[in-house]
Amino acid sequence: MHPIDNQFLELLRQGDFDKARKAVKGLVNIFRTNLDRVKVSSPPTFLGKAEKAPHRLVYLPIEIKDREFESKLFLAKAFLALGIDVVIGQTWSITSGLFKDLPRGVVLFKTLNAIDAHNMYNARVAGHFTAALDEEAFTRPVSDDIYKININREALQNCCVLYTQGDEQSAKIEELFNRPSFVVGNPRADVIASKKWDGSGGHDLICGMAGTINGVRGIYNTISATIGQLCKGEHAKLAVDMLEKAALRELEVFPEVMEALCTSKDAVFRPHPSEDPTFWQNILDTGSPEDPLVRFTGSSISHMVNSSKVFHVAECGTGFEAELLGAPSHSLGGDKPNYGPDFLFRTKNGNAAGRLAVNMLSMGFDLRQELSRDKIKEVLTQRKSTFQPTTFHRRKFPTTETEEIVTGTGASLDRVSKIDDNLWYVEAEY
């Protein structure tokens, strides 16, 4: 972490928000005045064609378990039901060998940024097919600027097939990038539709939103990485402006989040997935008997189901999830958005996972299986992965047991093989 971040976090601990705001503006101005000096190389574009059809095998990489795990399990079940094997687990285990050590299949990406563009290129060079469904667009506003920042042109070019959550998203991508897509829905909506709020837990679910000012990498490196990895040219300026706005907004609502935590008699707290939770733990746990009772969690849906009430920052996606689930909620930092029919039904209703899986069959899997299933399993289980998880990786994808994969996919234990750190091969029944 950069020294500037330590100074900034100390201002937060002291509650000196005026100085913290000045620090954010000063830091952003450093980047803004030096944008012309930032050298950003475009991701490579794959210009060839796949020589062979993919095996009946889909790779489901997961970056942040708390946010993606359940929806990926829904997708896995849908593929398995169609007789398609899956490899599911943390993304770094999958990408560590540049896809060259993996049997040919289809890799499903969950975003379309420049990092994905590089990974898609590597996958295509290694003979894989690539597909993308931007799951994180679930509650994202349909704004030209936001789409330009979050979608990389090279990623679109390196993607064999593109799926979207609704007509609104498809129309915007075609308008800005002239790229056609298939509307399938969003599996995160599937996850919520499978649950029902009952309020039996008696706790408050409180969601923070400080991923910029309390990110694992720190605010300095967050801005630096966004400019250097995710954006280029005119989009870099858009990104800096948006990050400044996000950081100042997080500072604005920070006191309200703290008040909600300190006044709740029983709180389950979910920091933003990109945050460092130890910052909050150190503030809240002073060793005093008066410290609030706060439990930390990652996934909000499971705790939302039996919460008494959900506290969320006004524009946070948790508010939308609570609305879909029917859980009582309270908005921090402003009025709750109007989740009217246009917003609630922006995703195609029902069974997004099944719809995507059926559509993917049209990509032409190699039904003859050039590699036998036993050979595919042998290659996967004997690969020499170079990935060594760090604290950063563990925070994003905590240690997961094979039983979670068995339960989540519905596959029998004998069809689930652990092939790397937090990575599994699951065989379909056929």
N, C-alpha and C positions, 0 to 999 in steps of 0.2 A: 504494500500500500504506500502511496506517495505521502511524504511528510505533510503536505497541505491537508490531506484527508484526516490525519490525526488531530491537527489543529481545529479543523472544522467540526469533527465529532465531539471534541471537548466543549466547543461552544454549545452544541446541542445538549450535552449533559448538564451544562450550567444553566440552560434555558435562556441563553442570550441570543434571541432570535433576530434582533436588529443587526448585530455583528455577523450572524450566520448568513443573513440575506445579502449583506454587503460582500461577504466572502464569496458567495455564489456568483454575484454579478461580476466581481473582479476576476474570478477564475474563468468565467465564460468569455469575458472580454479578451483575456490572453489568447484563447483559442480563436476568437472571432477575428482579431487583428492579424493572426498568423495563418489564416486559412489558405491564402495564396501560396504559402510555402509547403503546405502539406502535399506530399507526393503519394498518390493513390493509384495503384495499378488495377486495371479491370481484371476480373476473373476470366480465365480462359473459356473459350466457347468450343463445344464439341461439334465438329462439322461432319463426322462420319456417320455410318449407319451400323446398327447391331448386326453382326454376321450370323448369329444364332439366336433362336428363341430362348426365353428364360425357362429354367426349370420351374416346376410347380412349387415355387418358394418365394415368399414375400418377407422382406426385412422391415421391421417396425422399430426404428431407433427412437429412444426417449431421452430427452435432455433433462427435464425437470420432472421427477417422479410425482411430486405432489399435484402437479397440474395436468399431467398427461397419462398417467398409468392406467386409470380406469377406462379412459376412452380407447387406449391402445388395446386393452383386453377385449373390449367390445369388437374392435376391428379383427383381432386375432380369432375370436369365436366365429365371426362371419366368414373369414377365409377358411378356417378349419372345416366349417360346415359344407363348403364347396370342394373339399378334398385338396386344399392348398396348404402346404406346410408353412410355418412361420418361424422366423428368428426374432425374438423380442427382448429388449433390454437397453442398457444405456448406450447412447450414441457413440461415445468414444471407444468402446470396445469394438463396435462395428467398423468405425472409420480408421482404426489404428494402422491397418495394413493397406490403406488406400484401396480397399475392396478387392485387391488382387488375390487375397488368400481365402476368399469366400466363393462358394459355388454360385454360378450365374443365376440371378433371380431378379425380382423387382424391388427396388428400394423406395419406400414411401416416406417422403419428407413432410415435416409439419409446418415449415415456413419457407419463404422465398427470398432470403437475404443473400448477401455476397458470400457469406460462409457456406450457405447451402449451394450456391453456384459452384464453388470450388469442389465441394464434396460430390455434387452431381457430375461434374466433369470427370473426377477420378472414377466414379462408379461407371460412367459410360465407357471410359477408356478400358476399364477392366472387363467390359462385356455385359454389364448389367443394364437393365431398363430402369428408368427413373419416373416417379410419379410424385405429385405434391397435392396436399390438401392443407390450406392455411388455417389450421385449427384456431390459431390465436386471433383470427378475425371475428371470433364469436361475438364479442361486444365492442369491437373496434368501430369508430365512426367511419362512414363512407366519405372520406375527405381526400381530395386530390393530393394534398401535401403528405398526408399520412401514408397513402398508397405509394407515393413516389419514394418515400423513405424506407418503407418496409418491403418493397418489392424490387428486386434487382433484375434488370433486363437479361443479363447473362443467365440468371437462374431460370428464367422463363424459356430461354433458348436451349438450355441443357436438360430441360424437363420433357420427357416423352409425352406425358399426359397430365393435364391440370384439372383438378376438381375444386369446386367451390361450394359454399354453404347455402347459397341462394341466388336468385335472379339478380338481385341488387349488386352483389359482389361480382358476378360474371359480367354484367353490363359495364361496371366501372373498369374492370381489367381490360375488357375489349376496347373501351373508349380510350384509355390511356396508353395501352401497350399493343393493341391490335392482336390480342392473343385469345383464341377461342377456348372454351372450357366446358366441362360437364358439371351440372348442378346435382349434388348428391345430398347436401345437408351437412351437419356437423355432429360427429359422434359425441361431443360434449353435451349436446342436447339430449342424445340418447341416454347418457348416464343419468341426467337429472330426471328424465321421464320415467326411469326405472325405479325411482325412489318416491317416498311420500313423507311430508313433514308431519311429526307427531308431538314435538315439544316435550318429550318425556324426560329429557336429560336435566332440565332445570338450570342450565348454564347459559350465559351470554356468549355468542360467537362474535369476537371483535377482530375485524380485519384492518391491518395497517396498510399504508401505501407509501413506503419510503424507499422504493427500489433505486431511486437516483441518488438521494442524499445518504443512504445507508447501504449501498450496494456492496456485495462481497468484494468487488474490485476497488471500491472507493469512487467518489464523484469524479476525481481527476482522470483516472484510468477508464471510467465509463464513457466520458466524453471523448477521450483520446481514441478508444477502441471503436466507438461508433463512427467517428470521422474516418479513421484509418481502414476499418474493415467493412463497414456496412454502407458507406456513402461515398460519393465522389462529386466533384464539381459543384454545381448549383445545389445539389441535394445536401451537401455538407453544411451549407449555411442554414438550410431548413432544419437539419438535425440539431445544430447548435441552438437555434432559436427555440426549438421544441423542448430540448433538454433543459434549457434555462427556465422555460415556463413550467415544466414538470417539477424541477427542483424547488422553485419558489412556491408552487402549489403545495408540495409536500411539507414545506416549512410552515405554511399557513395552517394546515390541518393537524400538524403534529401535536399541539397542545390539547386539541379535542380528543385525539386518540388516547393520549395519556390520561386525560380526565375520565374517559370511559373505562379504561383499564383499572384506574385507582378507585373508582366508585362502585364497580361491579362486585357483588358478593362472591361470584363464582364465574370466572372468565376463561374461555378458551381463546387464545390469541393466535392468529395466523398472520405473520409478517408476509410481505410480498415475497414470492419465490426467489427473487434475486437478492434479497436482503441478507445481512449478517445478523442472525437472531441473538447472538451473544450480546450485542449492544443493548437490546431491550431487556434481556435477562439481568444484565449488570445494573441497569437503572432500577428495575422493579424489585430485585432481591437484595435488600440492604441488610438482611439479618434481623430486622425489627419485627416484633409480633404484629405490628400494624401493616406490614407489607400485604398488598392485595394477593388473593389466591388466584394465580394465573397459571394455566397450563398452556404449553406451546404445541402447535400442531402444524402440519403442512397442508394436507388436503382439507379444504373447507366443507366440501359437500357432506362427508360422513358426519361431521359435527353439526352441520346446519340442520340436518334431518331431525335431530332431537333437541335443538336449542330452544330456549324460551324466546330469544330475540336475537336478531343479527344486526350488528353495528358495522356500517361500511362507509367509506369515503364516498361522497355523492356520485362521482363518475366512475367508481370502481366496478369492475365486472361482477363482483360478488353481489351487488344489489340486483343485477339482472337475474343472477342465478337464484337468489332468494325469491324474487318475483315469480319465476317459473316454478319453483318448488312450493310456493304458497306459504313461506315462512314470514312471520312478522319481522319488519326491519326498520331501522332508524338510520337516517342519512347524516353523516358528519361533514361539516364544511360546506353546507348549502342544501338546498332542497333536492329531494330525490327526483331523478329524471322522470319524464312522463313515459312510462313503458306502455304505450298504447299498442293497438293492433299492428301497426306498421313495424314497430320494433319487435314485439313479441313473436311475430311470424316472419321475421327476416330470414330465418333458416327454413329449409324445406322440411316439412314435418315428418318425423318418424323414420326409424331404421336407416339412418345415414350409413352406418357400417355395412349393412347388408347391401344397400344400393351401390356403394362404392365397390364392394367385393365382386358383385355381379358384373359391373361395368368393366372391371379390370380383367375379367375373363376374355374380353375382346382383344386384349393385347397379344393373345396367341401364345399361351404357355406351351412348352415342349411336352406334349402328352406322352411321347415315347420315352421320356426321361433318359437322355444320353448318359447321365450318371444315375445309377440306381440309388434308391433311397438309402440303402446301407452305405454306399460310397459317399453320398452327401453327408450322412451322419459322421462317417469316419473323417472326412475332410474338416468338418466343423469342430469336432471334439479334439482333433489332433493339431489344430492350427497353433502356431507359436505367436501368441499376441504379445505385442510390445507395450501394451497399455498398463500403466501403473497409476492407480487412482490416488489423488491427493485429497487434502481436506476440502478443497473447492469442489471436486467431483463428488465427494461423499455428502456434502451439503445438498447438492443438486439431486443426487440419486443415492439415498441411504441404502445400507446393506439390506437385501431382499432375499427372502427364503423361497425355495423352490415350491413350497406348499402354496404360496400366494399365486404363483403362475398356474398351478394345478387347479386351484379353486376358481381363479378368474377366467380361465379358458374353458373349464369343464373337461379338459383332457385327462385321461388316466395317467397315473404316475409313471408307468412304463413308457409313455409316449413323450415325456418331458426330460430333456437332457441338458444339464448345465454345461455350457461350453466355454465360459470365461467369467470374469468378475461381473456379476449382475447381468448375465446374458444367457438366454436359453433357446434351444431348438425344440419346437413342438411339432409332432407329427400328426397329420390328419388321419382319420380312419377311412381307409378305402382299400 
